[in-house]
């Protein structure tokens, strides 16, 4: 595998996470406008980390005989860093809880066809049920 610095030269001058890094630095006590060299270096490190993690996940997928990378490939690639793996699992657990909570508030979600309810009537036509509800 190539050295991370050799790949970074390909992206020279391109900052992928500049605004996020500036915000994080300020949030963790740095000055409002951090040094450009600091932002550039942290951006390069973050970009290298993302690229390396993607390469590792791709290798795991290839060893499994797949061309497409799955979430489990990323989990396997970062298994050595327990804190990071725990955070990833926590995020997926939170995502599942949010999805389940949304389903409780949206009764039409997950239903198809007639299960969603009666079709809306055409212009000028009233449904028989509607007339009965009006007291006619």
N, CA, C and O atoms as CSV, one atom per row, in Angstrom:
chain,resi,resn,atom,element,x,y,z
A,1,UNK,N,N,0.845,-1.170,0.000
A,1,UNK,CA,C,0.000,0.000,0.000
A,1,UNK,C,C,0.893,1.235,0.000
A,1,UNK,O,O,1.984,1.219,0.569
A,2,UNK,N,N,0.431,2.290,-0.631
A,2,UNK,CA,C,1.256,3.481,-0.747
A,2,UNK,C,C,1.270,4.265,0.553
A,2,UNK,O,O,0.386,4.133,1.399
A,3,UNK,N,N,2.286,5.072,0.680
A,3,UNK,CA,C,2.429,5.950,1.845
A,3,UNK,C,C,1.359,7.032,1.797
A,3,UNK,O,O,1.128,7.597,0.728
A,4,UNK,N,N,0.691,7.349,2.915
A,4,UNK,CA,C,-0.368,8.368,2.907
A,4,UNK,C,C,0.082,9.717,2.369
A,4,UNK,O,O,-0.704,10.408,1.721
A,5,UNK,N,N,1.316,10.107,2.617
A,5,UNK,CA,C,1.797,11.419,2.143
A,5,UNK,C,C,1.886,11.467,0.621
A,5,UNK,O,O,1.701,12.529,0.026
A,6,UNK,N,N,2.164,10.338,-0.012
A,6,UNK,CA,C,2.233,10.313,-1.473
A,6,UNK,C,C,0.848,10.563,-2.072
A,6,UNK,O,O,0.731,11.218,-3.108
A,7,UNK,N,N,-0.189,10.052,-1.434
A,7,UNK,CA,C,-1.548,10.278,-1.922
A,7,UNK,C,C,-2.004,11.706,-1.664
A,7,UNK,O,O,-2.747,12.280,-2.460
A,8,UNK,N,N,-1.554,12.283,-0.539
A,8,UNK,CA,C,-1.993,13.635,-0.197
A,8,UNK,C,C,-1.525,14.647,-1.240
A,8,UNK,O,O,-2.182,15.666,-1.453
A,9,UNK,N,N,-0.400,14.375,-1.889
A,9,UNK,CA,C,0.101,15.301,-2.904
A,9,UNK,C,C,-0.862,15.399,-4.079
A,9,UNK,O,O,-0.928,16.426,-4.754
A,10,UNK,N,N,-1.603,14.335,-4.316
A,10,UNK,CA,C,-2.570,14.335,-5.405
A,10,UNK,C,C,-3.694,15.325,-5.124
A,10,UNK,O,O,-4.275,15.888,-6.052
A,11,UNK,N,N,-3.999,15.535,-3.854
A,11,UNK,CA,C,-5.075,16.440,-3.462
A,11,UNK,C,C,-4.529,17.775,-2.961
A,11,UNK,O,O,-5.216,18.486,-2.228
A,12,UNK,N,N,-3.322,18.116,-3.343
A,12,UNK,CA,C,-2.665,19.311,-2.826
A,12,UNK,C,C,-3.490,20.558,-3.128
A,12,UNK,O,O,-3.919,20.783,-4.259
A,13,UNK,N,N,-3.697,21.353,-2.098
A,13,UNK,CA,C,-4.441,22.597,-2.245
A,13,UNK,C,C,-5.941,22.429,-2.088
A,13,UNK,O,O,-6.665,23.420,-1.988
A,14,UNK,N,N,-6.416,21.210,-2.064
A,14,UNK,CA,C,-7.846,20.942,-1.941
A,14,UNK,C,C,-8.149,20.588,-0.492
A,14,UNK,O,O,-7.644,19.591,0.025
A,15,UNK,N,N,-8.975,21.406,0.168
A,15,UNK,CA,C,-9.362,21.135,1.544
A,15,UNK,C,C,-10.774,20.562,1.555
A,15,UNK,O,O,-11.708,21.170,1.032
A,16,UNK,N,N,-10.914,19.396,2.152
A,16,UNK,CA,C,-12.201,18.715,2.159
A,16,UNK,C,C,-13.057,19.056,3.371
A,16,UNK,O,O,-14.284,19.069,3.283
A,17,UNK,N,N,-12.413,19.332,4.505
A,17,UNK,CA,C,-13.138,19.538,5.753
A,17,UNK,C,C,-12.800,20.879,6.398
A,17,UNK,O,O,-12.813,20.993,7.623
A,18,UNK,N,N,-12.503,21.876,5.605
A,18,UNK,CA,C,-12.006,23.145,6.143
A,18,UNK,C,C,-12.977,23.793,7.126
A,18,UNK,O,O,-12.585,24.132,8.243
A,19,UNK,N,N,-14.226,23.969,6.734
A,19,UNK,CA,C,-15.167,24.667,7.610
A,19,UNK,C,C,-15.421,23.879,8.896
A,19,UNK,O,O,-15.530,24.470,9.970
A,20,UNK,N,N,-15.516,22.552,8.797
A,20,UNK,CA,C,-15.737,21.730,9.979
A,20,UNK,C,C,-14.553,21.813,10.932
A,20,UNK,O,O,-14.736,21.921,12.145
A,21,UNK,N,N,-13.336,21.761,10.388
A,21,UNK,CA,C,-12.136,21.808,11.220
A,21,UNK,C,C,-12.027,23.159,11.913
A,21,UNK,O,O,-11.698,23.225,13.098
A,22,UNK,N,N,-12.302,24.235,11.184
A,22,UNK,CA,C,-12.274,25.565,11.807
A,22,UNK,C,C,-13.289,25.644,12.953
A,22,UNK,O,O,-12.997,26.198,14.013
A,23,UNK,N,N,-14.469,25.091,12.730
A,23,UNK,CA,C,-15.509,25.106,13.777
A,23,UNK,C,C,-15.086,24.271,14.978
A,23,UNK,O,O,-15.264,24.694,16.120
A,24,UNK,N,N,-14.532,23.096,14.732
A,24,UNK,CA,C,-14.084,22.244,15.832
A,24,UNK,C,C,-12.962,22.909,16.619
A,24,UNK,O,O,-12.971,22.884,17.850
A,25,UNK,N,N,-12.016,23.493,15.936
A,25,UNK,CA,C,-10.915,24.161,16.635
A,25,UNK,C,C,-11.438,25.275,17.536
A,25,UNK,O,O,-11.012,25.402,18.684
A,26,UNK,N,N,-12.346,26.066,17.025
A,26,UNK,CA,C,-12.920,27.155,17.821
A,26,UNK,C,C,-13.721,26.587,18.999
A,26,UNK,O,O,-13.656,27.118,20.107
A,27,UNK,N,N,-14.465,25.522,18.762
A,27,UNK,CA,C,-15.268,24.916,19.825
A,27,UNK,C,C,-14.401,24.329,20.932
A,27,UNK,O,O,-14.817,24.283,22.089
A,28,UNK,N,N,-13.198,23.880,20.583
A,28,UNK,CA,C,-12.302,23.297,21.584
A,28,UNK,C,C,-11.308,24.311,22.137
A,28,UNK,O,O,-10.307,23.930,22.744
A,29,UNK,N,N,-11.579,25.617,21.930
A,29,UNK,CA,C,-10.807,26.641,22.620
A,29,UNK,C,C,-9.765,27.370,21.798
A,29,UNK,O,O,-9.029,28.189,22.349
A,30,UNK,N,N,-9.671,27.110,20.513
A,30,UNK,CA,C,-8.723,27.836,19.674
A,30,UNK,C,C,-9.312,29.214,19.353
A,30,UNK,O,O,-10.456,29.510,19.698
A,31,UNK,N,N,-8.520,30.037,18.695
A,31,UNK,CA,C,-8.992,31.366,18.320
A,31,UNK,C,C,-10.056,31.257,17.228
A,31,UNK,O,O,-10.209,30.214,16.593
A,32,UNK,N,N,-10.789,32.355,17.023
A,32,UNK,CA,C,-11.880,32.356,16.031
A,32,UNK,C,C,-11.361,31.996,14.640
A,32,UNK,O,O,-12.000,31.226,13.922
A,33,UNK,N,N,-10.210,32.545,14.257
A,33,UNK,CA,C,-9.596,32.254,12.948
A,33,UNK,C,C,-8.273,31.518,13.174
A,33,UNK,O,O,-7.246,32.168,13.368
A,34,UNK,N,N,-8.269,30.190,13.154
A,34,UNK,CA,C,-7.021,29.442,13.374
A,34,UNK,C,C,-6.057,29.615,12.206
A,34,UNK,O,O,-6.441,30.043,11.117
A,35,UNK,N,N,-4.812,29.276,12.454
A,35,UNK,CA,C,-3.792,29.383,11.411
A,35,UNK,C,C,-4.152,28.485,10.232
A,35,UNK,O,O,-4.652,27.373,10.403
A,36,UNK,N,N,-3.886,28.990,9.043
A,36,UNK,CA,C,-4.178,28.216,7.836
A,36,UNK,C,C,-3.371,26.920,7.790
A,36,UNK,O,O,-3.859,25.900,7.304
A,37,UNK,N,N,-2.118,26.961,8.305
A,37,UNK,CA,C,-1.293,25.754,8.309
A,37,UNK,C,C,-1.906,24.674,9.204
A,37,UNK,O,O,-1.867,23.487,8.880
A,38,UNK,N,N,-2.471,25.106,10.334
A,38,UNK,CA,C,-3.111,24.159,11.251
A,38,UNK,C,C,-4.307,23.496,10.580
A,38,UNK,O,O,-4.470,22.278,10.643
A,39,UNK,N,N,-5.136,24.305,9.942
A,39,UNK,CA,C,-6.322,23.779,9.261
A,39,UNK,C,C,-5.910,22.852,8.131
A,39,UNK,O,O,-6.503,21.789,7.953
A,40,UNK,N,N,-4.899,23.245,7.367
A,40,UNK,CA,C,-4.433,22.426,6.252
A,40,UNK,C,C,-3.903,21.086,6.736
A,40,UNK,O,O,-4.203,20.049,6.144
A,41,UNK,N,N,-3.107,21.097,7.819
A,41,UNK,CA,C,-2.535,19.865,8.349
A,41,UNK,C,C,-3.621,18.931,8.885
A,41,UNK,O,O,-3.606,17.733,8.600
A,42,UNK,N,N,-4.555,19.469,9.656
A,42,UNK,CA,C,-5.636,18.642,10.194
A,42,UNK,C,C,-6.534,18.108,9.076
A,42,UNK,O,O,-7.010,16.975,9.143
A,43,UNK,N,N,-6.760,18.926,8.054
A,43,UNK,CA,C,-7.552,18.469,6.912
A,43,UNK,C,C,-6.838,17.326,6.199
A,43,UNK,O,O,-7.464,16.343,5.805
A,44,UNK,N,N,-5.527,17.462,6.037
A,44,UNK,CA,C,-4.742,16.405,5.382
A,44,UNK,C,C,-4.795,15.117,6.193
A,44,UNK,O,O,-4.939,14.035,5.624
A,45,UNK,N,N,-4.680,15.222,7.529
A,45,UNK,CA,C,-4.754,14.042,8.381
A,45,UNK,C,C,-6.132,13.386,8.303
A,45,UNK,O,O,-6.236,12.163,8.210
A,46,UNK,N,N,-7.178,14.194,8.340
A,46,UNK,CA,C,-8.541,13.652,8.264
A,46,UNK,C,C,-8.783,12.980,6.914
A,46,UNK,O,O,-9.373,11.902,6.846
A,47,UNK,N,N,-8.322,13.624,5.842
A,47,UNK,CA,C,-8.490,13.052,4.505
A,47,UNK,C,C,-7.732,11.740,4.376
A,47,UNK,O,O,-8.252,10.769,3.828
A,48,UNK,N,N,-6.495,11.711,4.883
A,48,UNK,CA,C,-5.716,10.475,4.848
A,48,UNK,C,C,-6.407,9.368,5.637
A,48,UNK,O,O,-6.431,8.215,5.204
A,49,UNK,N,N,-6.967,9.715,6.790
A,49,UNK,CA,C,-7.662,8.722,7.603
A,49,UNK,C,C,-8.863,8.148,6.855
A,49,UNK,O,O,-9.069,6.934,6.852
A,50,UNK,N,N,-9.647,9.006,6.228
A,50,UNK,CA,C,-10.823,8.545,5.486
A,50,UNK,C,C,-10.401,7.650,4.325
A,50,UNK,O,O,-11.002,6.600,4.098
A,51,UNK,N,N,-9.379,8.059,3.598
A,51,UNK,CA,C,-8.902,7.270,2.458
A,51,UNK,C,C,-8.384,5.917,2.924
A,51,UNK,O,O,-8.717,4.890,2.332
A,52,UNK,N,N,-7.565,5.905,3.988
A,52,UNK,CA,C,-7.021,4.647,4.504
A,52,UNK,C,C,-8.129,3.718,4.987
A,52,UNK,O,O,-8.088,2.515,4.730
A,53,UNK,N,N,-9.116,4.271,5.684
A,53,UNK,CA,C,-10.217,3.449,6.186
A,53,UNK,C,C,-11.014,2.860,5.029
A,53,UNK,O,O,-11.415,1.697,5.075
A,54,UNK,N,N,-11.241,3.652,4.005
A,54,UNK,CA,C,-11.958,3.150,2.825
A,54,UNK,C,C,-11.163,2.051,2.123
A,54,UNK,O,O,-11.737,1.060,1.672
A,55,UNK,N,N,-9.845,2.222,2.029
A,55,UNK,CA,C,-9.008,1.184,1.412
A,55,UNK,C,C,-9.065,-0.112,2.222
A,55,UNK,O,O,-9.156,-1.201,1.656
A,56,UNK,N,N,-9.010,0.014,3.556
A,56,UNK,CA,C,-9.073,-1.181,4.397
A,56,UNK,C,C,-10.420,-1.888,4.231
A,56,UNK,O,O,-10.475,-3.111,4.109
A,57,UNK,N,N,-11.498,-1.113,4.228
A,57,UNK,CA,C,-12.832,-1.705,4.058
A,57,UNK,C,C,-12.953,-2.363,2.689
A,57,UNK,O,O,-13.579,-3.415,2.561
A,58,UNK,N,N,-12.362,-1.757,1.672
A,58,UNK,CA,C,-12.387,-2.335,0.329
A,58,UNK,C,C,-11.614,-3.651,0.294
A,58,UNK,O,O,-12.039,-4.603,-0.360
A,59,UNK,N,N,-10.488,-3.708,0.993
A,59,UNK,CA,C,-9.723,-4.947,1.054
A,59,UNK,C,C,-10.524,-6.055,1.740
A,59,UNK,O,O,-10.505,-7.209,1.310
A,60,UNK,N,N,-11.228,-5.687,2.811
A,60,UNK,CA,C,-12.056,-6.675,3.518
A,60,UNK,C,C,-13.136,-7.207,2.586
A,60,UNK,O,O,-13.393,-8.410,2.553
A,61,UNK,N,N,-13.771,-6.307,1.824
A,61,UNK,CA,C,-14.809,-6.735,0.883
A,61,UNK,C,C,-14.226,-7.646,-0.191
A,61,UNK,O,O,-14.833,-8.655,-0.551
A,62,UNK,N,N,-13.054,-7.295,-0.700
A,62,UNK,CA,C,-12.411,-8.124,-1.733
A,62,UNK,C,C,-12.050,-9.505,-1.192
A,62,UNK,O,O,-12.210,-10.506,-1.890
A,63,UNK,N,N,-11.564,-9.563,0.048
A,63,UNK,CA,C,-11.225,-10.854,0.646
A,63,UNK,C,C,-12.472,-11.698,0.881
A,63,UNK,O,O,-12.405,-12.927,0.917
A,64,UNK,N,N,-13.603,-11.032,1.038
A,64,UNK,CA,C,-14.873,-11.742,1.214
A,64,UNK,C,C,-15.496,-12.136,-0.119
A,64,UNK,O,O,-16.540,-12.788,-0.152
A,65,UNK,N,N,-14.861,-11.743,-1.213
A,65,UNK,CA,C,-15.358,-12.091,-2.540
A,65,UNK,C,C,-16.432,-11.157,-3.056
A,65,UNK,O,O,-17.212,-11.537,-3.929
A,66,UNK,N,N,-16.488,-9.935,-2.531
A,66,UNK,CA,C,-17.484,-8.962,-2.979
A,66,UNK,C,C,-16.798,-7.762,-3.601
A,66,UNK,O,O,-15.671,-7.415,-3.246
A,67,UNK,N,N,-17.499,-7.131,-4.541
A,67,UNK,CA,C,-16.975,-5.906,-5.137
A,67,UNK,C,C,-17.498,-4.667,-4.415
A,67,UNK,O,O,-16.858,-3.615,-4.417
A,68,UNK,N,N,-18.664,-4.807,-3.801
A,68,UNK,CA,C,-19.260,-3.678,-3.092
A,68,UNK,C,C,-18.884,-3.726,-1.616
A,68,UNK,O,O,-18.826,-4.790,-1.000
A,69,UNK,N,N,-18.632,-2.542,-1.071
A,69,UNK,CA,C,-18.267,-2.427,0.332
A,69,UNK,C,C,-19.533,-2.257,1.162
A,69,UNK,O,O,-20.409,-1.460,0.826
A,70,UNK,N,N,-19.615,-3.013,2.248
A,70,UNK,CA,C,-20.763,-2.930,3.145
A,70,UNK,C,C,-20.347,-2.276,4.458
A,70,UNK,O,O,-19.159,-2.108,4.733
A,71,UNK,N,N,-21.333,-1.914,5.256
A,71,UNK,CA,C,-21.069,-1.284,6.549
A,71,UNK,C,C,-20.232,-2.213,7.421
A,71,UNK,O,O,-19.338,-1.751,8.131
A,72,UNK,N,N,-20.506,-3.496,7.380
A,72,UNK,CA,C,-19.753,-4.449,8.188
A,72,UNK,C,C,-18.272,-4.468,7.811
A,72,UNK,O,O,-17.427,-4.761,8.656
A,73,UNK,N,N,-17.950,-4.162,6.566
A,73,UNK,CA,C,-16.552,-4.092,6.142
A,73,UNK,C,C,-15.840,-2.943,6.849
A,73,UNK,O,O,-14.683,-3.072,7.249
A,74,UNK,N,N,-16.545,-1.813,6.998
A,74,UNK,CA,C,-15.961,-0.690,7.728
A,74,UNK,C,C,-15.798,-1.024,9.206
A,74,UNK,O,O,-14.786,-0.686,9.819
A,75,UNK,N,N,-16.801,-1.688,9.773
A,75,UNK,CA,C,-16.704,-2.089,11.182
A,75,UNK,C,C,-15.514,-3.018,11.384
A,75,UNK,O,O,-14.792,-2.902,12.374
A,76,UNK,N,N,-15.311,-3.933,10.453
A,76,UNK,CA,C,-14.181,-4.857,10.558
A,76,UNK,C,C,-12.861,-4.108,10.410
A,76,UNK,O,O,-11.881,-4.436,11.079
A,77,UNK,N,N,-12.831,-3.106,9.538
A,77,UNK,CA,C,-11.602,-2.354,9.291
A,77,UNK,C,C,-11.179,-1.537,10.509
A,77,UNK,O,O,-9.986,-1.320,10.722
A,78,UNK,N,N,-12.146,-1.079,11.312
A,78,UNK,CA,C,-11.806,-0.251,12.476
A,78,UNK,C,C,-11.901,-1.037,13.791
A,78,UNK,O,O,-11.913,-0.438,14.866
A,79,UNK,N,N,-11.967,-2.350,13.714
A,79,UNK,CA,C,-12.158,-3.172,14.903
A,79,UNK,C,C,-11.035,-2.996,15.916
A,79,UNK,O,O,-11.248,-3.250,17.102
A,80,UNK,N,N,-9.860,-2.577,15.497
A,80,UNK,CA,C,-8.735,-2.387,16.418
A,80,UNK,C,C,-8.893,-1.183,17.327
A,80,UNK,O,O,-8.290,-1.135,18.400
A,81,UNK,N,N,-9.687,-0.218,16.919
A,81,UNK,CA,C,-9.922,0.978,17.719
A,81,UNK,C,C,-11.278,0.838,18.399
A,81,UNK,O,O,-12.310,1.149,17.804
A,82,UNK,N,N,-11.277,0.371,19.640
A,82,UNK,CA,C,-12.518,0.066,20.342
A,82,UNK,C,C,-13.395,1.299,20.541
A,82,UNK,O,O,-14.620,1.211,20.449
A,83,UNK,N,N,-12.776,2.441,20.811
A,83,UNK,CA,C,-13.554,3.671,21.030
A,83,UNK,C,C,-14.295,4.072,19.756
A,83,UNK,O,O,-15.469,4.439,19.801
A,84,UNK,N,N,-13.609,3.999,18.634
A,84,UNK,CA,C,-14.228,4.372,17.365
A,84,UNK,C,C,-15.315,3.371,16.977
A,84,UNK,O,O,-16.391,3.766,16.526
A,85,UNK,N,N,-15.044,2.104,17.146
A,85,UNK,CA,C,-16.035,1.080,16.826
A,85,UNK,C,C,-17.264,1.232,17.713
A,85,UNK,O,O,-18.390,1.073,17.240
A,86,UNK,N,N,-17.066,1.537,18.988
A,86,UNK,CA,C,-18.186,1.761,19.895
A,86,UNK,C,C,-19.026,2.954,19.475
A,86,UNK,O,O,-20.254,2.910,19.550
A,87,UNK,N,N,-18.368,4.022,19.033
A,87,UNK,CA,C,-19.085,5.205,18.579
A,87,UNK,C,C,-19.895,4.893,17.324
A,87,UNK,O,O,-21.036,5.338,17.202
A,88,UNK,N,N,-19.330,4.144,16.406
A,88,UNK,CA,C,-20.044,3.764,15.181
A,88,UNK,C,C,-21.257,2.921,15.530
A,88,UNK,O,O,-22.341,3.139,14.988
A,89,UNK,N,N,-21.087,1.963,16.426
A,89,UNK,CA,C,-22.220,1.128,16.831
A,89,UNK,C,C,-23.287,1.950,17.534
A,89,UNK,O,O,-24.480,1.713,17.345
A,90,UNK,N,N,-22.863,2.917,18.345
A,90,UNK,CA,C,-23.814,3.803,19.024
A,90,UNK,C,C,-24.605,4.641,18.020
A,90,UNK,O,O,-25.810,4.831,18.183
A,91,UNK,N,N,-23.935,5.142,16.986
A,91,UNK,CA,C,-24.621,5.930,15.963
A,91,UNK,C,C,-25.642,5.094,15.200
A,91,UNK,O,O,-26.740,5.569,14.909
A,92,UNK,N,N,-25.291,3.862,14.876
A,92,UNK,CA,C,-26.243,2.993,14.181
A,92,UNK,C,C,-27.420,2.626,15.079
A,92,UNK,O,O,-28.555,2.531,14.613
A,93,UNK,N,N,-27.151,2.424,16.352
A,93,UNK,CA,C,-28.229,2.133,17.296
A,93,UNK,C,C,-29.176,3.333,17.416
A,93,UNK,O,O,-30.396,3.169,17.432
A,94,UNK,N,N,-28.606,4.528,17.499
A,94,UNK,CA,C,-29.425,5.746,17.570
A,94,UNK,C,C,-30.244,5.929,16.296
A,94,UNK,O,O,-31.406,6.331,16.352
A,95,UNK,N,N,-29.639,5.636,15.157
A,95,UNK,CA,C,-30.357,5.763,13.882
A,95,UNK,C,C,-31.558,4.812,13.847
A,95,UNK,O,O,-32.635,5.184,13.380
A,96,UNK,N,N,-31.370,3.595,14.339
A,96,UNK,CA,C,-32.453,2.607,14.367
A,96,UNK,C,C,-33.576,3.072,15.298
A,96,UNK,O,O,-34.753,2.924,14.967
A,97,UNK,N,N,-33.224,3.633,16.456
A,97,UNK,CA,C,-34.236,4.122,17.398
A,97,UNK,C,C,-35.034,5.274,16.791
A,97,UNK,O,O,-36.254,5.338,16.947
A,98,UNK,N,N,-34.353,6.170,16.109
A,98,UNK,CA,C,-35.032,7.306,15.470
A,98,UNK,C,C,-35.967,6.807,14.375
A,98,UNK,O,O,-37.092,7.289,14.248
A,99,UNK,N,N,-35.503,5.844,13.587
A,99,UNK,CA,C,-36.335,5.292,12.511
A,99,UNK,C,C,-37.581,4.624,13.078
A,99,UNK,O,O,-38.677,4.789,12.542
A,100,UNK,N,N,-37.414,3.869,14.165
A,100,UNK,CA,C,-38.565,3.216,14.794
A,100,UNK,C,C,-39.534,4.234,15.381
A,100,UNK,O,O,-40.749,4.053,15.306
A,101,UNK,N,N,-39.002,5.297,15.962
A,101,UNK,CA,C,-39.863,6.337,16.531
A,101,UNK,C,C,-40.653,7.048,15.435
A,101,UNK,O,O,-41.820,7.386,15.633
A,102,UNK,N,N,-40.031,7.273,14.294
A,102,UNK,CA,C,-40.735,7.915,13.179
A,102,UNK,C,C,-41.864,7.036,12.663
A,102,UNK,O,O,-42.921,7.542,12.285
A,103,UNK,N,N,-41.651,5.729,12.645
A,103,UNK,CA,C,-42.695,4.815,12.187
A,103,UNK,C,C,-43.915,4.875,13.095
A,103,UNK,O,O,-45.042,4.704,12.630
A,104,UNK,N,N,-43.702,5.116,14.380
A,104,UNK,CA,C,-44.820,5.198,15.309
A,104,UNK,C,C,-45.681,6.423,15.052
A,104,UNK,O,O,-46.889,6.396,15.289
A,105,UNK,N,N,-45.068,7.496,14.570
A,105,UNK,CA,C,-45.809,8.722,14.325
A,105,UNK,C,C,-46.362,8.829,12.918
A,105,UNK,O,O,-47.218,9.679,12.670
A,106,UNK,N,N,-45.908,8.001,11.984
A,106,UNK,CA,C,-46.386,8.022,10.610
A,106,UNK,C,C,-47.071,6.695,10.312
A,106,UNK,O,O,-46.407,5.718,9.966
A,107,UNK,N,N,-48.398,6.652,10.443
A,107,UNK,CA,C,-49.096,5.378,10.266
A,107,UNK,C,C,-49.042,4.841,8.841
A,107,UNK,O,O,-49.206,3.636,8.649
A,108,UNK,N,N,-48.820,5.685,7.835
A,108,UNK,CA,C,-48.805,5.228,6.442
A,108,UNK,C,C,-47.452,4.650,6.041
A,108,UNK,O,O,-47.346,3.994,5.005
A,109,UNK,N,N,-46.417,4.886,6.847
A,109,UNK,CA,C,-45.086,4.418,6.477
A,109,UNK,C,C,-45.020,2.900,6.542
A,109,UNK,O,O,-45.464,2.284,7.511
A,110,UNK,N,N,-44.474,2.327,5.523
A,110,UNK,CA,C,-44.309,0.889,5.478
A,110,UNK,C,C,-45.522,0.139,4.954
A,110,UNK,O,O,-45.476,-1.085,4.832
A,111,UNK,N,N,-46.598,0.837,4.645
A,111,UNK,CA,C,-47.788,0.178,4.120
A,111,UNK,C,C,-47.880,0.425,2.628
A,111,UNK,O,O,-47.453,1.468,2.132
A,112,UNK,N,N,-48.437,-0.535,1.918
A,112,UNK,CA,C,-48.582,-0.399,0.479
A,112,UNK,C,C,-50.035,-0.601,0.081
A,112,UNK,O,O,-50.811,-1.229,0.801
A,113,UNK,N,N,-50.383,-0.066,-1.062
A,113,UNK,CA,C,-51.704,-0.311,-1.656
A,113,UNK,C,C,-52.855,0.109,-0.780
A,113,UNK,O,O,-52.864,1.219,-0.247
A,114,UNK,N,N,-53.832,-0.773,-0.624
A,114,UNK,CA,C,-55.062,-0.472,0.099
A,114,UNK,C,C,-54.852,-0.336,1.598
A,114,UNK,O,O,-55.710,0.203,2.297
A,115,UNK,N,N,-53.726,-0.817,2.098
A,115,UNK,CA,C,-53.466,-0.701,3.524
A,115,UNK,C,C,-53.338,0.751,3.969
A,115,UNK,O,O,-53.542,1.056,5.144
A,116,UNK,N,N,-53.006,1.643,3.055
A,116,UNK,CA,C,-52.831,3.056,3.395
A,116,UNK,C,C,-54.154,3.742,3.704
A,116,UNK,O,O,-54.168,4.759,4.396
A,117,UNK,N,N,-55.237,3.222,3.218
A,117,UNK,CA,C,-56.527,3.836,3.463
A,117,UNK,C,C,-57.279,4.008,2.165
A,117,UNK,O,O,-56.753,3.695,1.097
A,118,UNK,N,N,-58.520,4.506,2.241
A,118,UNK,CA,C,-59.324,4.667,1.027
A,118,UNK,C,C,-58.740,5.736,0.110
A,118,UNK,O,O,-58.086,6.684,0.544
A,119,UNK,N,N,-59.006,5.538,-1.169
A,119,UNK,CA,C,-58.543,6.515,-2.154
A,119,UNK,C,C,-59.337,7.790,-2.010
A,119,UNK,O,O,-60.483,7.784,-1.560
A,120,UNK,N,N,-58.708,8.884,-2.400
A,120,UNK,CA,C,-59.404,10.161,-2.372
A,120,UNK,C,C,-60.419,10.199,-3.511
A,120,UNK,O,O,-60.175,9.671,-4.596
A,121,UNK,N,N,-61.553,10.828,-3.248
A,121,UNK,CA,C,-62.606,10.871,-4.267
A,121,UNK,C,C,-62.265,11.891,-5.335
A,121,UNK,O,O,-61.477,12.810,-5.114
A,122,UNK,N,N,-62.877,11.710,-6.501
A,122,UNK,CA,C,-62.677,12.626,-7.609
A,122,UNK,C,C,-63.422,13.916,-7.339
A,122,UNK,O,O,-64.228,13.985,-6.412
A,123,UNK,N,N,-63.163,14.931,-8.133
A,123,UNK,CA,C,-63.836,16.224,-7.977
A,123,UNK,C,C,-65.341,16.070,-8.070
A,123,UNK,O,O,-65.853,15.363,-8.938
A,124,UNK,N,N,-66.036,16.730,-7.178
A,124,UNK,CA,C,-67.486,16.770,-7.243
A,124,UNK,C,C,-68.181,15.533,-6.720
A,124,UNK,O,O,-69.399,15.550,-6.541
A,125,UNK,N,N,-67.455,14.468,-6.469
A,125,UNK,CA,C,-68.084,13.249,-5.975
A,125,UNK,C,C,-67.860,13.150,-4.472
A,125,UNK,O,O,-66.768,13.409,-3.967
A,126,UNK,N,N,-68.904,12.774,-3.784
A,126,UNK,CA,C,-68.775,12.530,-2.359
A,126,UNK,C,C,-68.825,11.042,-2.129
A,126,UNK,O,O,-69.509,10.310,-2.845
A,127,UNK,N,N,-68.107,10.607,-1.141
A,127,UNK,CA,C,-68.189,9.208,-0.772
A,127,UNK,C,C,-69.451,9.004,0.044
A,127,UNK,O,O,-69.937,9.931,0.692
A,128,UNK,N,N,-69.970,7.813,0.011
A,128,UNK,CA,C,-71.171,7.489,0.781
A,128,UNK,C,C,-70.894,7.689,2.261
A,128,UNK,O,O,-71.752,8.193,2.985
A,129,UNK,N,N,-69.700,7.300,2.726
A,129,UNK,CA,C,-69.354,7.443,4.138
A,129,UNK,C,C,-69.353,8.907,4.547
A,129,UNK,O,O,-69.784,9.246,5.649
A,130,UNK,N,N,-68.868,9.782,3.661
A,130,UNK,CA,C,-68.803,11.207,3.975
A,130,UNK,C,C,-70.193,11.786,4.171
A,130,UNK,O,O,-70.396,12.606,5.066
A,131,UNK,N,N,-71.151,11.380,3.356
A,131,UNK,CA,C,-72.505,11.896,3.474
A,131,UNK,C,C,-73.119,11.449,4.796
A,131,UNK,O,O,-73.864,12.192,5.435
A,132,UNK,N,N,-72.796,10.237,5.188
A,132,UNK,CA,C,-73.367,9.737,6.440
A,132,UNK,C,C,-72.815,10.496,7.624
A,132,UNK,O,O,-73.530,10.750,8.593
A,133,UNK,N,N,-71.526,10.867,7.551
A,133,UNK,CA,C,-70.911,11.615,8.656
A,133,UNK,C,C,-71.469,13.014,8.779
A,133,UNK,O,O,-71.450,13.592,9.866
A,134,UNK,N,N,-71.967,13.574,7.682
A,134,UNK,CA,C,-72.490,14.942,7.696
A,134,UNK,C,C,-73.893,14.984,8.270
A,134,UNK,O,O,-74.445,16.071,8.440
A,135,UNK,N,N,-74.470,13.874,8.566
A,135,UNK,CA,C,-75.803,13.842,9.152
A,135,UNK,C,C,-76.904,13.809,8.147
A,135,UNK,O,O,-78.049,14.084,8.506
A,136,UNK,N,N,-76.634,13.490,6.914
A,136,UNK,CA,C,-77.680,13.425,5.870
A,136,UNK,C,C,-78.405,12.118,5.914
A,136,UNK,O,O,-79.312,11.888,5.114
